[in-house]
Amino acid sequence: MSIEHLPEWAPLLEDLERRREIALAGSGPKKIEREHRYGRSTARERIHKLADPDTFLEFGTFVLTPTEDGSPLASTFICGICDIDGRTVAIGAEDYSVEGGGTGVHLARYKGGWGGFVEEFALGYKIPFVMLINGVGGSILLQDEIGYPELQSSNPTFPMFDLLEHVPVIAAVLGPTAGSSAARANISHFSVMTKDNGCLFAGGPPMVKQALGLEVDKFALGGADVHTRSSGLIDNQVANEDEALATVKRVLSYLPNNVSRYAAIVSKWESSDQDRLLSIVSPSMRRAYDSHAMINCIVDNESFFEIAPDYGRSLRTGFARIEGHAVGILASDCRFMAGSLDVPSSLKQQKFVELCDRFNIPIAYFVDVPGFLVGPKAEEAGVLRFGALALKAIQQAKVPVYTVQVRRSFGLGGVATGCRNPLSVRLCWPSAAWGDMPIEGGVEAAFKAELDAAKPEERAALKQALAKRFEEQTSIWRTIEKFGAEEMIDPRDTRKYLARLVRLAYQVPLPAFRP
């Protein structure tokens, strides 16, 4: 029915559309054009790029941001629900072009970004939450609107941390980000940052100059390289916004809607030639191998997505599929520190194992670890303290952990690669070696007096004789014969074993996995 026949509705709907035009105009053409020049989209543009067509349902469309001259200005934060590859998610996006995307402290209730409506909505409906971050956190102008300075210790954080316990939370940093927005990026299960525009800091260059008198470039202070390689605050970096949004989609595809579900199983998959494993991995401990090539040979073709590739590089982590089933992958990388666990790789293991355990994703761990990193710098960094966190995470996991013993497993570093819950299994390759410590180091420690007393020309021969003696006593076959591990396998059968076990894991009633 035409509204011409309902004249009492006409002014109401005209006002609605006028206000909608203000909301959709965002910060106005000049500021939007500036964002486009920098290669950045507006908040709504980013949501529409990520969402399936015509699925974005917005909440808080008509919220306004105060201006000095009193003119109406659109919201700093856009939120709602949308479908991504057919799955409904809650989504929030900061609009940097509107008052720097500042948190809506002037509102009766936050829309999101630091708690608020859309995050409570995601928690209530148990659906994933996606954050598109590009904001300054606080704003003097918005604070002035409420008429008094907030006591920060009184600010609630609900439901930011509660969300992490129930649904996947994915963050994409797509431009300059500071303060509470920067902290929010890390309160997530996975984060990605763009190299061209992304930068993140507790306080930006102006605050650094005021506090310390230092002039610093925003990318040198908190660019993608800083946070994916040094701080570990961000998991992955990509070239630009479009790649970041594609990464969000891919990570979501490996995760279930919530902790009460399994991840979706992909019906179409292909496998690699398993014979290639023998040419990729040498049984010689002195020869490094490509851990990525090994992983890709075992999992479904093109299914491995690495997480935090530039941080803690002696350990590779990521999602993959085996016969269409999502699995968490950990793999020692002997090309870096010989595969030793240091502080970054320990923290990386802790975070990833807890993620898999939270969302019912079985874990396959390909082990070639000589132990925790040793030396003065490692000790000063607290390697054992952080290594204990990696050990605790995997030992307390409720999901199956399938430890594939590729080569070495020594000391506490080896303990941190397996789990003794009833669902877990240890599969060993004949190239494996394990024990309290490597034989050479053990001989040096146990027979130091005898070796030091030997003549220089006799020392090497004595050490070799002692090592040979203990090699005979520490054959891994003695462990296998005593059922110290579940099975010794031909490396080429690894995929076959894992496929059967992973299929079985997806049949376990989920309450069996919960604490």
C-alpha positions in Angstrom: 0.0 0.0 0.0 1.3 3.4 -0.9 2.0 5.8 2.0 0.1 8.4 0.0 -3.1 6.8 1.3 -1.7 6.9 4.9 -0.7 10.6 5.3 -0.1 10.3 9.0 2.9 8.0 8.2 4.5 10.3 5.6 6.3 12.7 7.9 7.5 9.9 10.2 9.0 7.9 7.3 10.5 11.0 5.7 12.3 11.7 9.0 13.4 8.1 9.2 15.0 8.3 5.7 16.5 11.7 6.4 18.2 10.3 9.4 19.3 7.2 7.5 21.0 9.5 4.9 23.0 11.1 7.7 24.0 7.7 9.0 25.0 6.3 5.6 26.9 9.5 4.8 29.4 8.6 7.5 32.0 11.3 7.9 31.2 13.0 4.6 32.7 12.8 1.1 36.0 14.7 1.9 37.0 12.5 4.8 35.9 9.3 3.0 37.9 10.3 0.0 40.9 10.8 2.2 40.5 7.2 3.6 40.3 5.9 0.0 43.5 7.7 -0.9 45.3 5.8 1.9 43.9 2.5 0.6 41.4 2.2 3.5 37.7 1.6 3.3 35.0 3.0 5.6 33.5 0.7 8.3 30.4 -0.1 6.3 32.4 -0.7 3.1 34.6 -3.2 5.0 31.6 -5.0 6.4 30.0 -5.3 2.9 33.3 -6.6 1.5 33.4 -9.4 4.1 29.7 -10.2 4.3 27.7 -12.4 1.9 25.6 -10.1 -0.4 22.5 -8.5 1.2 23.0 -10.2 4.6 24.2 -7.3 6.8 21.5 -6.4 9.4 22.6 -3.3 11.2 21.9 -2.3 14.8 22.3 1.3 16.1 22.2 2.8 12.6 20.9 6.2 13.9 23.4 6.7 16.7 25.0 10.1 16.4 28.4 11.5 17.3 28.6 14.9 18.9 30.3 17.7 17.0 31.6 21.1 18.1 29.1 23.0 15.9 26.2 20.8 16.8 25.7 19.4 13.3 24.6 15.7 13.1 27.4 13.2 12.5 27.2 9.4 12.0 28.3 6.9 14.6 32.0 6.0 15.3 31.1 2.3 15.4 29.1 0.2 13.0 27.7 -3.1 14.2 25.2 -5.9 13.4 25.0 -9.4 12.1 25.9 -10.8 8.7 26.6 -14.1 7.0 30.1 -15.1 6.0 30.2 -18.1 3.7 26.7 -18.9 4.8 27.3 -18.6 8.6 25.8 -15.9 10.7 28.3 -13.9 12.8 28.2 -10.8 14.9 30.4 -8.0 13.5 31.7 -4.6 14.7 33.8 -2.1 12.8 35.4 1.2 13.9 35.0 4.1 11.6 38.3 6.0 11.8 37.0 8.8 9.7 34.4 9.7 12.3 36.2 11.1 15.4 39.0 8.5 15.0 36.5 5.7 15.6 36.6 6.5 19.3 34.7 4.4 21.8 31.2 5.7 22.4 31.6 6.9 25.9 28.9 9.5 25.3 26.2 6.8 24.7 23.8 5.3 27.2 25.4 1.9 26.3 28.4 1.0 24.2 27.6 -0.5 20.8 30.7 -2.6 21.0 34.5 -2.4 20.7 35.0 -2.4 24.4 32.2 -4.6 25.5 28.7 -3.5 24.7 25.6 -4.5 22.7 27.0 -6.5 19.7 29.4 -8.4 21.9 26.7 -9.3 24.4 24.6 -10.3 21.4 27.3 -12.7 20.1 27.6 -14.2 23.6 23.9 -14.7 24.0 23.4 -16.3 20.6 26.7 -18.2 20.8 27.9 -17.0 17.3 31.4 -15.9 16.2 32.4 -12.3 16.7 34.4 -10.4 14.1 36.1 -7.1 14.9 37.4 -4.7 12.2 39.7 -2.4 14.1 40.9 1.0 13.2 40.4 3.5 16.0 42.0 5.7 18.5 40.3 4.3 21.6 39.4 7.3 23.7 38.4 10.8 22.5 38.6 14.2 24.4 35.6 15.4 22.4 33.4 12.4 23.3 34.6 12.5 27.0 33.6 16.2 27.1 30.1 15.2 26.0 29.4 13.2 29.1 30.6 16.2 31.2 33.1 14.5 33.5 36.3 12.4 33.3 35.6 8.7 33.8 37.5 6.8 36.5 39.0 4.1 34.4 39.0 1.4 37.0 35.2 1.6 37.1 34.9 0.7 33.4 33.4 -2.8 32.9 35.0 -5.3 30.5 32.0 -7.5 30.1 31.7 -9.5 27.9 35.1 -9.3 26.2 36.8 -12.1 28.2 33.6 -14.1 28.6 33.3 -14.2 24.8 36.7 -15.9 24.5 35.4 -18.8 26.6 32.4 -19.5 24.3 32.7 -18.3 20.7 35.5 -17.6 18.2 36.7 -14.0 18.3 38.6 -12.7 15.2 40.3 -9.3 14.9 41.6 -7.5 11.9 43.7 -4.3 12.4 43.2 -2.3 9.2 44.7 1.1 10.0 46.1 3.2 12.8 45.0 1.8 16.2 45.7 3.0 19.7 44.7 2.8 23.3 41.7 0.5 24.1 41.2 -0.4 20.5 44.8 -1.6 20.3 44.3 -3.7 23.5 41.1 -5.1 22.1 42.9 -6.6 19.1 44.8 -8.9 21.4 41.6 -9.9 23.3 40.9 -12.4 20.5 41.6 -15.9 19.3 43.2 -14.8 16.1 44.4 -11.4 14.8 45.6 -10.2 11.5 47.2 -6.8 10.5 47.7 -5.0 7.2 51.3 -4.1 6.4 50.3 -1.0 4.3 48.2 0.8 6.9 48.1 -1.3 10.1 49.8 0.1 13.2 49.0 -0.5 16.8 50.3 1.0 20.1 49.3 1.8 23.6 50.2 5.4 22.8 50.9 6.8 19.4 53.8 9.0 18.2 52.2 12.2 19.7 52.0 10.6 23.1 55.5 9.2 22.8 56.9 12.6 22.0 55.0 14.2 24.9 56.1 11.6 27.4 59.6 10.8 26.2 60.6 13.6 23.9 61.1 11.1 21.1 60.2 11.5 17.4 59.2 8.1 16.1 57.5 6.9 12.9 54.1 5.1 13.5 55.2 2.0 11.7 58.5 1.8 13.4 56.7 2.2 16.7 53.9 -0.4 16.1 53.7 -1.6 12.5 53.0 -5.1 11.3 56.6 -6.3 11.5 56.9 -5.1 15.1 53.9 -7.0 16.3 54.1 -10.2 14.2 57.9 -10.7 14.7 58.9 -9.2 18.0 56.0 -8.6 20.4 53.8 -11.5 19.2 50.8 -9.3 19.8 49.4 -9.9 16.3 49.3 -13.4 14.7 49.6 -12.8 11.0 50.4 -9.9 8.7 49.1 -9.4 5.1 49.7 -6.9 2.4 46.4 -5.0 2.5 42.8 -4.8 3.6 41.4 -7.2 1.0 43.9 -9.9 2.0 43.0 -9.3 5.7 39.3 -9.8 5.1 40.1 -13.0 3.1 42.2 -14.2 6.0 39.3 -13.6 8.4 37.1 -15.8 6.2 39.6 -18.5 6.0 40.3 -18.7 9.7 36.6 -18.8 10.5 36.2 -21.8 8.1 38.3 -24.0 10.5 36.3 -23.0 13.6 32.9 -24.0 14.9 30.2 -21.5 15.9 30.8 -22.1 19.6 32.3 -24.5 22.1 29.3 -26.8 21.9 29.9 -27.6 18.2 32.5 -29.2 16.0 33.9 -27.4 13.0 32.2 -28.1 9.7 33.6 -31.1 7.7 34.6 -30.4 4.1 33.3 -33.1 1.7 35.8 -32.6 -1.1 39.5 -33.0 -0.5 42.7 -34.4 -2.1 45.8 -36.0 -0.6 49.5 -35.9 -1.6 51.9 -38.6 -2.5 52.9 -40.1 0.8 56.1 -41.6 -0.6 57.5 -38.0 -0.8 57.9 -38.0 3.0 61.0 -40.2 2.9 62.7 -37.7 0.6 61.6 -34.6 2.6 62.7 -35.8 6.1 66.1 -37.4 6.5 66.7 -39.8 9.4 70.0 -38.1 10.0 69.8 -35.6 12.9 72.4 -33.4 11.3 70.3 -32.7 8.2 67.6 -30.1 8.4 64.3 -30.5 6.5 61.4 -28.3 5.4 58.7 -28.7 8.0 56.2 -27.0 5.8 56.8 -29.5 3.0 56.3 -32.3 5.6 53.0 -30.9 6.8 51.7 -30.3 3.3 52.5 -33.9 2.4 50.4 -35.3 5.2 47.3 -33.0 5.3 44.7 -32.4 2.6 46.2 -30.5 -0.4 46.3 -26.7 0.1 44.5 -26.9 3.5 47.4 -25.8 5.8 46.9 -22.3 7.1 49.8 -21.2 9.2 49.3 -19.0 12.3 52.0 -16.6 13.6 54.6 -17.7 10.9 57.0 -14.9 11.9 57.0 -15.4 15.6 58.6 -18.3 17.5 59.8 -19.9 14.3 61.2 -23.0 15.8 57.6 -24.2 16.2 55.0 -24.1 13.4 51.4 -23.8 14.2 48.2 -23.6 12.1 45.0 -25.2 11.0 44.7 -27.9 8.3 42.3 -30.6 7.3 42.7 -34.3 7.1 40.0 -35.9 4.9 38.0 -32.7 5.3 38.2 -32.6 9.2 39.7 -29.5 10.8 42.8 -30.3 12.8 45.3 -28.2 14.7 48.9 -28.6 13.5 52.1 -28.1 15.6 55.5 -29.0 14.1 59.0 -28.5 15.3 61.1 -26.6 12.7 64.7 -27.7 13.0 65.8 -24.9 10.6 65.5 -22.5 13.5 67.4 -23.1 16.8 67.5 -26.7 15.8 63.8 -26.9 16.8 64.3 -25.9 20.4 61.5 -24.3 22.4 62.3 -20.7 23.5 60.1 -18.1 25.1 58.2 -17.0 21.9 57.6 -20.6 20.7 56.4 -21.6 24.1 53.9 -18.7 24.3 52.9 -19.6 20.7 52.2 -23.2 21.7 50.3 -22.2 24.8 47.9 -19.9 22.9 47.3 -22.3 20.0 46.8 -25.4 22.1 44.3 -23.5 24.2 42.5 -22.4 21.1 42.2 -25.9 19.7 41.1 -27.2 23.1 38.5 -24.5 23.5 36.9 -25.3 20.1 37.1 -29.1 20.0 39.8 -29.3 17.3 42.0 -32.4 17.6 45.8 -31.7 17.5 48.6 -33.4 15.5 52.0 -32.5 16.8 55.0 -33.4 14.6 58.0 -33.5 17.0 61.7 -33.0 16.5 62.7 -31.1 19.6 66.1 -31.2 21.3 64.6 -29.6 24.4 64.2 -26.0 25.7 66.7 -23.5 24.4 69.8 -23.3 26.6 72.2 -20.5 27.3 72.5 -17.2 29.3 70.0 -15.2 27.1 67.4 -18.0 27.3 67.8 -18.2 31.1 67.5 -14.4 31.5 64.3 -14.5 29.4 62.8 -17.1 31.7 62.6 -19.9 29.2 61.6 -22.5 31.8 58.8 -20.2 33.2 57.3 -19.7 29.8 58.1 -23.3 28.7 56.0 -24.5 31.7 53.0 -22.7 30.2 53.4 -24.6 26.9 53.8 -27.8 28.9 50.7 -27.1 31.0 48.5 -26.2 28.0 49.1 -29.5 26.2 49.2 -31.7 29.2 45.8 -30.3 30.3 44.2 -30.5 26.9 40.9 -32.3 26.7 41.0 -32.9 23.0 43.0 -35.7 21.5 46.7 -34.9 20.9 48.3 -37.2 18.3 52.0 -36.9 18.9 54.0 -38.0 15.8 57.6 -38.6 16.9 59.5 -37.6 13.7 63.0 -37.4 15.2 64.2 -36.0 18.6 62.3 -35.7 21.9 64.5 -34.8 24.9 64.0 -33.4 28.4 61.2 -31.1 29.4 60.9 -29.9 25.8 59.8 -33.4 24.9 57.3 -33.5 27.8 55.7 -30.4 26.3 54.8 -32.3 23.1 52.4 -34.9 24.3 49.3 -35.4 26.4 48.2 -38.4 28.6 44.5 -37.9 28.3 42.7 -41.2 27.2 42.0 -39.8 23.7 45.7 -39.2 22.9 48.0 -41.4 20.9 51.8 -41.4 20.3 52.9 -42.5 16.8 56.6 -43.0 16.2 58.8 -43.0 13.1 61.9 -45.3 13.1 64.0 -42.1 12.7 63.0 -41.0 16.2 65.3 -40.6 19.2 64.3 -39.8 22.8 65.4 -39.7 26.4 66.2 -37.4 29.3 68.8 -35.6 27.1 70.8 -36.2 23.9 73.5 -38.8 24.4 76.4 -36.4 23.6 75.3 -33.8 26.1 74.5 -36.5 28.7 78.0 -38.1 28.3 79.6 -34.6 28.7 77.6 -34.0 31.9 77.9 -37.5 33.5 81.6 -38.1 32.7 83.0 -34.6 32.8 85.8 -35.6 35.3 86.9 -38.6 33.2 86.8 -36.6 30.0 88.7 -33.7 31.5 91.4 -36.0 32.9 92.0 -37.7 29.6 94.8 -36.6 27.4 93.7 -34.3 24.5 94.5 -36.9 21.9 92.4 -39.5 23.8 89.5 -37.4 24.7 87.5 -37.7 21.5 87.9 -41.5 21.3 86.8 -41.9 25.0 83.7 -39.7 24.4 82.9 -41.8 21.2 83.2 -45.0 23.2 81.0 -43.8 26.0 78.4 -42.5 23.5 78.3 -45.8 21.7 77.8 -47.7 25.0 74.8 -45.5 25.8 73.4 -45.7 22.3 73.1 -49.4 22.7 71.3 -49.0 26.1 68.9 -46.3 24.9 67.5 -47.9 21.7 64.0 -46.6 21.1 63.0 -50.2 20.3 63.3 -51.0 24.0 60.6 -48.4 24.6 58.4 -49.7 21.9 58.8 -53.3 23.1 57.7 -52.2 26.6 54.6 -50.4 25.1 56.1 -47.0 26.1 54.4 -45.6 22.9 51.3 -46.8 21.2 52.7 -47.6 17.7 55.8 -47.5 15.5 54.8 -46.7 11.9 56.3 -46.3 8.5 56.3 -42.5 7.9 54.2 -43.1 4.7 51.4 -44.4 6.9 51.1 -41.3 9.0 48.2 -39.8 7.1 46.3 -43.1 7.2 46.6 -43.3 11.0 45.8 -39.7 11.6 42.7 -39.9 9.3 41.2 -42.8 11.2 41.9 -41.1 14.5 40.6 -37.7 13.6 37.4 -39.2 12.2 37.0 -41.0 15.5 37.6 -37.8 17.4 34.7 -36.1 15.6 32.4 -38.9 16.9 33.1 -38.3 20.6 30.2 -36.7 22.4 31.2 -33.1 23.1 30.5 -33.2 26.9 33.5 -35.7 27.1 35.8 -32.8 26.0 34.5 -30.2 28.5 36.2 -29.7 31.9 
